[in-house]
Amino acid sequence: MLATKALPRWKVSTNFRIVFRQSSTSLPKRPSIAPKPCIDIRHIRDNPDLYSQTCLDRNYLALKDNPQRIIQLFKNWKQVQDSALKARQRNKDILNKLKKNASQTGTTLQERDELLLEAKSLKGTLDNISSKETELDHEIQHLAADLPNLTTKGTPIGKEPRLLGYINHRPSVSPLADHVSIGNDLDLIDFAGASTVSGWGWYFLKNEGALLEQALVQYAISVATRHGFSVLTPPSMVYSHIASACGFQPRDQGGEQQSYTVTQKDGEFGKPEMTLAGTAEIPFAGIKANTTMNESDLPMKVIGPSRCYRAEAGARGLETKGLYRVHEFTKVEMFAWTTKWDSDAAFDSMLIVQKEILQSLGLYCRILEMPSTDLGASAVRKIDMEAFFPSRRAKDDGFGEVTSASICTDYQTRRLNTRLKLTSPGQPKTEFPFTVNGTALAVPRILAAILENRWNEEGEYVEVPEVLQHWMHGIKTIKKKT
């Protein structure tokens, strides 16, 4: 485990405090209200090499021994079970003997006392065995829950993605200005004021910049609803155990998935720890925790805007400049529950929405099948779309991620106890539905890409994409304020 320097805490009220910290690689203690996971432990025991190799392929090196540890713990659990069986049988024999002796004459008081003493001793032994069983089972579940999902055969192994195609054409002439200077010149973004209020990594959107944010949100929702998605607006705060169940835990080498955690004041009310959600995927998945869905209701596809919070570390530079990597932002997220047969179709429908949005905004993008090291814990497959940022030509040929879509199979629903009632002949009565998620639009990066790609250097204005003008009060160009 990595040694980390203690970080300060900020009081935000008499009841709550916010703690900026990197999440632990282990799951938080499961509160009584948390969904009880139903992970397929047997599949892990039967395929330990498969799961270990998956950990290596995904760079979860600290978890590669989990499958073997689960096998050994299961052996220990079986031994404890055998001991419990023998103890219970002996206890039953004693009770039967006491009953038999009670109906017969000639049983000495000493014999009766010895039997009672042994029965009392066995009760203590059984209590200890029960505690050991619970402890072993908890550890097995804990190790299994930490493991990432398996990976599809089509996913590139390693660090290099596979190019699938492009959207639009590369600009023949690209402006030299970056979105930070454009935003400052046109009075659209205020980083300095935000740094005074909140620190580095926050920002104010102003004037047409704020209108662009709302226009992008409304446009993304309008596209998705035409493709059969229903609108759902989620909360921004979730229980930490819900986030963990969705697979949001840091990489073993102390990677980028850091979170803002909100807890009740020490000892107050005993409320579970909460987290500011890094994506609406978490509350969307959690809304069906501890429920049973009907096959006739699937696929169930939702879309909604939310504020997202990422306490990502990293030195300042091209990778984090301006709006490219921030701590809080607006994102429009798609999410679907499907049967195991329909997950690919739901995945494809999200890709169609993403392509339509990016194409209509006039952004030059590339489509990538992401490699194993880039998959989140819950995903078996992930496709990213990266837009061209003229200011980032020194890195990755100017491309940067603006959307992603993932298939998560039953990884999340098993951990959230979301079940599916099947009605198809020849199928089991219940199983776990699959989940699929995808970014319809993340505002800061799309806004930055629009400012950079649609900047007219000679006229010093930004051309508003035609599809957004309806929500921009008819504004077609953004010019300097006079």
C-alpha positions as CSV (number, residue, x, y, z in Angstrom):
1,M,0.0,0.0,0.0
2,L,1.3,3.4,-0.9
3,A,2.3,5.7,1.9
4,T,0.4,9.0,1.7
5,K,0.8,12.3,3.4
6,A,-2.0,13.3,5.7
7,L,-4.2,15.8,4.0
8,P,-6.2,18.6,5.8
9,R,-9.9,18.5,6.4
10,W,-12.2,21.4,5.8
11,K,-15.2,22.0,8.0
12,V,-18.3,22.9,6.0
13,S,-21.0,22.9,8.7
14,T,-21.7,21.8,12.2
15,N,-22.9,18.5,10.8
16,F,-20.6,17.6,7.9
17,R,-17.0,17.8,6.9
18,I,-15.4,17.3,3.6
19,V,-12.2,15.2,3.4
20,F,-10.0,15.4,0.3
21,R,-8.3,12.0,0.1
22,Q,-7.5,9.2,-2.1
23,S,-9.9,6.3,-1.6
24,S,-8.6,3.1,-0.1
25,T,-8.0,0.1,-2.3
26,S,-10.2,-1.9,0.1
27,L,-13.9,-1.6,0.3
28,P,-15.4,0.6,3.0
29,K,-17.1,-1.3,5.9
30,R,-20.5,-2.2,4.6
31,P,-23.3,-0.5,6.5
32,S,-26.4,-2.4,7.4
33,I,-28.3,-0.5,4.8
34,A,-25.9,-1.4,2.0
35,P,-27.0,-3.9,-0.7
36,K,-25.7,-7.4,-0.1
37,P,-23.5,-8.4,-3.0
38,C,-24.0,-11.7,-4.8
39,I,-20.6,-12.2,-6.6
40,D,-20.0,-15.5,-8.4
41,I,-17.3,-16.7,-6.1
42,R,-17.4,-20.2,-7.6
43,H,-16.5,-18.9,-11.0
44,I,-13.4,-17.2,-9.5
45,R,-12.4,-20.4,-7.7
46,D,-12.8,-22.4,-10.9
47,N,-10.9,-19.9,-13.0
48,P,-8.2,-18.3,-10.8
49,D,-5.6,-18.0,-13.6
50,L,-8.1,-16.1,-15.8
51,Y,-8.8,-13.5,-13.0
52,S,-5.1,-13.2,-12.1
53,Q,-4.2,-12.6,-15.7
54,T,-7.0,-10.0,-16.0
55,C,-5.5,-8.1,-13.1
56,L,-2.1,-8.2,-14.8
57,D,-3.6,-7.1,-18.1
58,R,-5.3,-4.1,-16.4
59,N,-2.4,-3.2,-14.3
60,Y,-4.2,-4.1,-11.0
61,L,-1.0,-5.7,-9.8
62,A,-1.8,-5.6,-6.1
63,L,-4.9,-7.8,-6.8
64,K,-3.4,-10.5,-8.9
65,D,-3.1,-12.9,-5.9
66,N,-6.7,-12.4,-4.8
67,P,-8.0,-15.5,-6.7
68,Q,-5.5,-17.8,-5.0
69,R,-6.2,-16.2,-1.6
70,I,-9.9,-16.8,-2.2
71,I,-9.2,-20.5,-2.9
72,Q,-7.2,-20.9,0.3
73,L,-9.7,-19.0,2.4
74,F,-12.5,-21.2,1.0
75,K,-10.5,-24.3,2.0
76,N,-10.2,-22.9,5.5
77,W,-13.9,-22.1,5.5
78,K,-14.7,-25.7,4.5
79,Q,-12.5,-27.0,7.4
80,V,-14.3,-24.8,9.8
81,Q,-17.6,-26.1,8.3
82,D,-16.5,-29.7,8.9
83,S,-15.6,-28.8,12.5
84,A,-19.0,-27.2,13.0
85,L,-20.7,-30.2,11.6
86,K,-18.9,-32.5,14.0
87,A,-19.6,-30.2,17.0
88,R,-23.3,-29.9,16.1
89,Q,-23.6,-33.7,15.8
90,R,-21.9,-34.3,19.1
91,N,-24.2,-31.6,20.7
92,K,-27.2,-33.5,19.2
93,D,-25.9,-36.8,20.6
94,I,-25.6,-35.3,24.1
95,L,-29.1,-33.8,24.0
96,N,-30.5,-37.2,22.9
97,K,-28.6,-39.0,25.7
98,L,-29.8,-36.5,28.3
99,K,-33.4,-37.1,27.2
100,K,-32.9,-40.9,27.2
101,N,-31.3,-40.8,30.6
102,A,-34.0,-38.6,32.0
103,S,-36.6,-41.3,31.2
104,Q,-34.5,-44.0,32.8
105,T,-33.6,-44.8,36.3
106,G,-30.0,-45.5,37.4
107,T,-28.4,-42.5,35.7
108,T,-26.0,-40.9,38.2
109,L,-25.9,-37.2,38.9
110,Q,-22.2,-37.1,38.0
111,E,-22.9,-38.5,34.5
112,R,-25.6,-35.9,33.9
113,D,-23.4,-33.0,35.1
114,E,-20.6,-34.2,32.8
115,L,-22.9,-34.2,29.8
116,L,-24.2,-30.7,30.7
117,L,-20.7,-29.4,31.1
118,E,-19.7,-30.8,27.7
119,A,-22.8,-29.3,26.1
120,K,-21.9,-25.9,27.5
121,S,-18.4,-26.2,26.2
122,L,-19.7,-27.2,22.8
123,K,-21.9,-24.1,22.7
124,G,-18.9,-21.9,23.2
125,T,-17.0,-23.9,20.5
126,L,-19.9,-23.4,18.1
127,D,-20.1,-19.7,18.8
128,N,-16.4,-19.4,18.0
129,I,-16.8,-21.5,14.8
130,S,-19.7,-19.3,13.7
131,S,-17.6,-16.1,14.2
132,K,-14.8,-17.7,12.2
133,E,-17.1,-18.7,9.4
134,T,-18.4,-15.1,9.2
135,E,-14.9,-13.7,9.3
136,L,-13.7,-16.0,6.5
137,D,-16.8,-15.4,4.4
138,H,-16.4,-11.6,4.8
139,E,-12.8,-11.7,3.7
140,I,-13.7,-13.9,0.6
141,Q,-16.4,-11.5,-0.4
142,H,-14.1,-8.5,0.2
143,L,-11.3,-10.0,-2.0
144,A,-13.8,-10.9,-4.8
145,A,-15.5,-7.5,-4.8
146,D,-12.1,-5.8,-5.3
147,L,-11.4,-7.8,-8.5
148,P,-12.0,-6.0,-11.8
149,N,-14.4,-7.4,-14.4
150,L,-13.2,-9.7,-17.1
151,T,-12.2,-8.4,-20.5
152,T,-13.7,-9.0,-24.0
153,K,-11.6,-10.8,-26.5
154,G,-11.7,-7.8,-28.8
155,T,-10.1,-5.5,-26.2
156,P,-6.4,-4.7,-27.0
157,I,-4.1,-6.0,-24.3
158,G,-1.7,-3.5,-23.0
159,K,-1.6,0.3,-23.3
160,E,-2.2,1.0,-26.9
161,P,-5.8,1.6,-28.2
162,R,-7.0,0.4,-31.6
163,L,-8.2,3.0,-34.1
164,L,-11.8,2.4,-35.3
165,G,-12.4,5.5,-37.4
166,Y,-12.9,9.2,-37.6
167,I,-15.7,11.8,-37.3
168,N,-15.6,14.8,-39.7
169,H,-12.4,15.9,-41.4
170,R,-9.2,17.4,-39.9
171,P,-9.1,21.2,-40.2
172,S,-6.8,22.3,-43.0
173,V,-5.9,25.4,-41.0
174,S,-6.1,25.4,-37.2
175,P,-6.1,28.5,-35.0
176,L,-3.1,29.0,-32.8
177,A,-5.0,30.4,-29.8
178,D,-6.0,28.0,-26.9
179,H,-9.4,28.1,-25.2
180,V,-8.0,29.8,-22.1
181,S,-6.8,32.9,-24.0
182,I,-10.0,32.9,-26.1
183,G,-12.2,32.5,-23.1
184,N,-10.4,35.4,-21.4
185,D,-10.4,37.7,-24.4
186,L,-14.2,37.1,-25.0
187,D,-15.0,37.3,-21.2
188,L,-16.4,33.7,-21.2
189,I,-14.3,32.1,-18.4
190,D,-12.9,33.3,-15.1
191,F,-10.2,31.1,-13.7
192,A,-8.6,33.8,-11.4
193,G,-11.9,34.5,-9.6
194,A,-12.5,30.8,-9.1
195,S,-9.0,30.3,-7.7
196,T,-9.8,32.9,-5.0
197,V,-13.1,31.2,-4.2
198,S,-12.2,27.5,-4.6
199,G,-8.5,27.1,-5.6
200,W,-6.8,25.7,-8.7
201,G,-9.0,23.4,-10.8
202,W,-12.3,25.4,-10.6
203,Y,-13.7,28.0,-12.9
204,F,-16.6,30.4,-13.6
205,L,-18.4,30.3,-16.9
206,K,-19.7,33.8,-17.9
207,N,-21.9,35.4,-20.4
208,E,-22.1,33.3,-23.6
209,G,-19.8,30.7,-22.0
210,A,-22.6,30.0,-19.5
211,L,-25.2,30.0,-22.2
212,L,-23.0,27.5,-24.2
213,E,-23.0,25.1,-21.2
214,Q,-26.8,25.1,-21.0
215,A,-27.2,24.8,-24.8
216,L,-24.8,21.8,-24.9
217,V,-26.8,20.1,-22.2
218,Q,-30.2,20.7,-23.8
219,Y,-28.9,19.6,-27.2
220,A,-27.4,16.4,-25.9
221,I,-30.6,15.5,-24.1
222,S,-32.7,16.3,-27.3
223,V,-30.5,13.9,-29.4
224,A,-30.7,11.1,-26.9
225,T,-34.4,11.3,-26.3
226,R,-34.9,11.0,-30.1
227,H,-33.1,7.7,-29.7
228,G,-35.3,6.3,-27.0
229,F,-33.7,7.6,-23.8
230,S,-35.8,8.9,-20.9
231,V,-34.6,11.9,-18.9
232,L,-33.6,11.3,-15.2
233,T,-31.8,13.9,-13.1
234,P,-29.7,12.2,-10.3
235,P,-28.4,13.5,-6.9
236,S,-24.7,14.5,-6.8
237,M,-24.0,12.9,-3.4
238,V,-24.1,9.1,-3.0
239,Y,-23.2,6.6,-0.3
240,S,-19.6,5.5,-0.6
241,H,-20.7,1.9,-0.6
242,I,-22.8,2.5,-3.7
243,A,-19.8,4.1,-5.5
244,S,-17.7,1.1,-4.5
245,A,-20.3,-1.4,-5.7
246,C,-20.2,0.4,-9.1
247,G,-16.5,-0.3,-9.4
248,F,-15.2,3.2,-8.5
249,Q,-12.1,2.4,-6.5
250,P,-8.5,3.6,-7.1
251,R,-6.0,1.6,-9.1
252,D,-3.5,-0.4,-7.1
253,Q,-0.6,1.9,-7.9
254,G,-2.5,4.9,-6.5
255,G,-4.1,6.1,-9.8
256,E,-6.3,9.0,-10.7
257,Q,-9.6,8.0,-9.2
258,Q,-9.7,10.2,-6.1
259,S,-12.9,11.4,-4.5
260,Y,-14.3,14.0,-2.3
261,T,-15.8,12.2,0.7
262,V,-18.5,13.7,3.0
263,T,-19.0,12.1,6.4
264,Q,-21.1,12.9,9.4
265,K,-19.4,14.6,12.3
266,D,-17.7,11.9,14.4
267,G,-20.1,9.8,16.3
268,E,-23.2,11.8,15.1
269,F,-26.2,9.8,14.1
270,G,-24.0,7.0,12.8
271,K,-24.7,7.9,9.2
272,P,-22.8,6.1,6.5
273,E,-20.0,7.9,4.6
274,M,-21.0,9.7,1.5
275,T,-19.1,10.7,-1.7
276,L,-19.6,13.5,-4.2
277,A,-20.2,11.5,-7.4
278,G,-17.6,11.6,-10.1
279,T,-20.3,10.6,-12.7
280,A,-24.0,10.1,-12.9
281,E,-23.3,6.5,-13.7
282,I,-23.1,5.9,-9.9
283,P,-26.5,7.2,-8.8
284,F,-28.1,5.8,-12.0
285,A,-26.9,2.3,-11.2
286,G,-27.7,2.7,-7.5
287,I,-31.4,3.7,-8.1
288,K,-32.2,0.0,-8.8
289,A,-30.2,-1.4,-5.9
290,N,-32.1,-4.1,-3.9
291,T,-34.8,-4.2,-6.6
292,T,-36.1,-6.8,-9.1
293,M,-36.6,-5.6,-12.6
294,N,-39.0,-7.2,-15.1
295,E,-37.6,-8.5,-18.4
296,S,-40.5,-6.7,-20.3
297,D,-39.2,-3.4,-19.0
298,L,-35.7,-3.8,-20.6
299,P,-33.8,-2.3,-22.2
300,M,-34.3,0.7,-19.8
301,K,-32.3,3.6,-21.1
302,V,-32.0,6.9,-19.2
303,I,-30.1,10.1,-19.7
304,G,-29.5,13.0,-17.4
305,P,-27.3,16.0,-16.6
306,S,-25.4,16.2,-13.4
307,R,-22.5,18.0,-11.7
308,C,-19.5,15.7,-11.4
309,Y,-16.6,15.9,-8.9
310,R,-13.1,14.6,-9.5
311,A,-10.3,15.3,-7.0
312,E,-7.7,14.2,-9.5
313,A,-4.1,14.8,-8.7
314,G,-1.4,15.8,-11.2
315,A,1.1,18.5,-11.9
316,R,0.0,21.5,-13.9
317,G,0.7,21.4,-17.6
318,L,-0.8,20.6,-21.0
319,E,-2.8,17.6,-19.6
320,T,-4.5,19.8,-17.0
321,K,-4.6,23.3,-18.6
322,G,-7.7,25.3,-18.5
323,L,-11.0,23.4,-18.8
324,Y,-9.3,20.1,-19.8
325,R,-9.0,18.7,-16.3
326,V,-11.1,20.3,-13.6
327,H,-12.5,19.3,-10.2
328,E,-16.2,20.0,-10.9
329,F,-18.1,20.0,-14.2
330,T,-21.4,19.4,-15.9
331,K,-21.8,16.1,-17.8
332,V,-24.7,14.5,-19.6
333,E,-24.7,10.8,-19.0
334,M,-26.4,7.8,-20.6
335,F,-27.1,4.6,-18.7
336,A,-29.0,1.4,-19.5
337,W,-30.1,-1.8,-17.9
338,T,-30.4,-4.7,-20.4
339,T,-30.6,-8.4,-20.6
340,K,-27.3,-10.2,-21.4
341,W,-28.5,-10.6,-25.0
342,D,-29.3,-6.9,-25.6
343,S,-26.2,-5.1,-24.0
344,D,-24.4,-4.8,-27.4
345,A,-27.4,-3.1,-28.9
346,A,-27.7,-0.6,-26.1
347,F,-23.9,0.0,-26.4
348,D,-24.3,0.7,-30.1
349,S,-27.2,3.1,-29.5
350,M,-25.0,5.1,-27.2
351,L,-22.3,5.3,-29.8
352,I,-24.8,6.5,-32.3
353,V,-25.8,9.3,-30.0
354,Q,-22.2,10.3,-29.3
355,K,-21.3,10.3,-33.0
356,E,-24.4,12.4,-33.9
357,I,-23.6,15.0,-31.3
358,L,-19.9,15.3,-32.2
359,Q,-20.5,15.3,-35.9
360,S,-23.2,18.0,-35.7
361,L,-20.9,20.2,-33.6
362,G,-18.3,20.1,-36.4
363,L,-15.6,18.6,-34.3
364,Y,-12.9,16.4,-35.8
365,C,-12.7,13.2,-33.7
366,R,-11.2,9.8,-33.7
367,I,-12.9,6.7,-32.3
368,L,-10.8,4.2,-30.3
369,E,-11.2,0.7,-28.9
370,M,-9.6,1.3,-25.5
371,P,-6.9,-1.1,-24.2
372,S,-7.1,-3.3,-21.1
373,T,-5.1,-0.8,-18.9
374,D,-7.6,1.9,-19.6
375,L,-10.7,0.0,-18.6
376,G,-12.4,0.9,-15.4
377,A,-13.0,-1.9,-12.8
378,S,-16.5,-2.6,-14.0
379,A,-16.1,-2.5,-17.8
380,V,-15.4,-5.4,-20.1
381,R,-15.2,-3.2,-23.1
382,K,-14.7,0.6,-23.6
383,I,-14.8,2.9,-26.7
384,D,-13.6,6.5,-26.4
385,M,-14.1,9.3,-28.8
386,E,-11.4,11.9,-28.8
387,A,-11.7,15.4,-30.2
388,F,-9.0,17.4,-31.9
389,F,-7.7,20.4,-29.7
390,P,-5.4,22.6,-31.7
391,S,-3.7,23.8,-28.5
392,R,-2.8,20.2,-27.6
393,R,-0.9,19.3,-30.8
394,A,2.2,18.6,-28.8
395,K,0.5,15.7,-27.1
396,D,-1.3,12.7,-28.8
397,D,-1.4,14.7,-32.1
398,G,-3.9,17.1,-30.5
399,F,-6.5,14.5,-29.5
400,G,-8.2,14.4,-26.1
401,E,-11.0,12.2,-24.8
402,V,-14.5,13.8,-24.8
403,T,-16.8,10.8,-24.6
404,S,-16.6,7.1,-23.5
405,A,-19.0,4.2,-23.5
406,S,-18.6,0.9,-21.5
407,I,-20.3,-2.4,-21.2
408,C,-20.2,-3.6,-17.6
409,T,-22.1,-7.0,-17.8
410,D,-23.5,-7.9,-14.4
411,Y,-20.5,-6.5,-12.4
412,Q,-22.5,-3.6,-11.0
413,T,-25.9,-5.3,-10.6
414,R,-24.4,-8.3,-8.6
415,R,-22.8,-5.8,-6.2
416,L,-25.9,-3.7,-5.9
417,N,-28.3,-6.7,-5.7
418,T,-30.2,-5.6,-8.7
419,R,-32.1,-8.7,-10.0
420,L,-34.0,-9.5,-13.2
421,K,-37.2,-11.5,-13.4
422,L,-37.1,-13.6,-16.6
423,T,-40.2,-14.7,-18.5
424,S,-38.5,-16.4,-21.5
425,P,-39.1,-20.1,-21.7
426,G,-36.1,-22.3,-20.8
427,Q,-34.4,-19.5,-18.8
428,P,-33.9,-19.4,-15.0
429,K,-36.5,-17.4,-13.1
430,T,-34.1,-14.6,-12.0
431,E,-30.6,-13.5,-12.9
432,F,-28.7,-10.2,-12.9
433,P,-29.2,-7.6,-15.7
434,F,-26.3,-6.1,-17.6
435,T,-25.5,-2.4,-17.4
436,V,-24.1,-0.1,-20.1
437,N,-23.0,3.5,-19.7
438,G,-21.8,6.3,-21.9
439,T,-21.0,10.0,-21.9
440,A,-23.4,12.0,-24.1
441,L,-21.4,15.1,-23.5
442,A,-18.9,16.5,-20.9
443,V,-19.3,20.3,-21.0
444,P,-15.8,21.6,-20.2
445,R,-13.9,19.7,-22.9
446,I,-16.5,20.1,-25.5
447,L,-16.7,23.8,-24.8
448,A,-13.0,24.1,-25.0
449,A,-12.9,22.2,-28.3
450,I,-15.6,24.5,-29.8
451,L,-13.7,27.6,-28.7
452,E,-10.4,26.4,-30.2
453,N,-11.8,24.9,-33.4
454,R,-14.4,27.6,-34.3
455,W,-12.2,30.6,-33.4
456,N,-11.8,33.1,-36.2
457,E,-8.4,34.6,-35.6
458,E,-8.8,37.4,-38.1
459,G,-12.2,38.5,-36.9
460,E,-11.6,37.6,-33.3
461,Y,-14.8,35.8,-32.8
462,V,-16.1,32.2,-32.2
463,E,-18.7,30.8,-34.5
464,V,-21.5,29.1,-32.6
465,P,-22.4,25.6,-34.0
466,E,-25.8,25.9,-35.8
467,V,-27.4,23.1,-33.7
468,L,-26.8,25.1,-30.5
469,Q,-28.1,28.5,-31.7
470,H,-31.7,27.6,-30.8
471,W,-30.6,27.5,-27.2
472,M,-28.4,30.5,-27.4
473,H,-31.2,33.0,-28.1
474,G,-30.2,33.1,-31.7
475,I,-26.5,34.1,-31.1
476,K,-24.4,33.0,-34.1
477,T,-21.1,34.5,-33.1
478,I,-19.4,35.3,-29.8
479,K,-17.4,38.5,-30.1
480,K,-15.3,40.7,-27.8
481,K,-17.3,42.9,-25.4
482,T,-17.2,46.6,-26.2
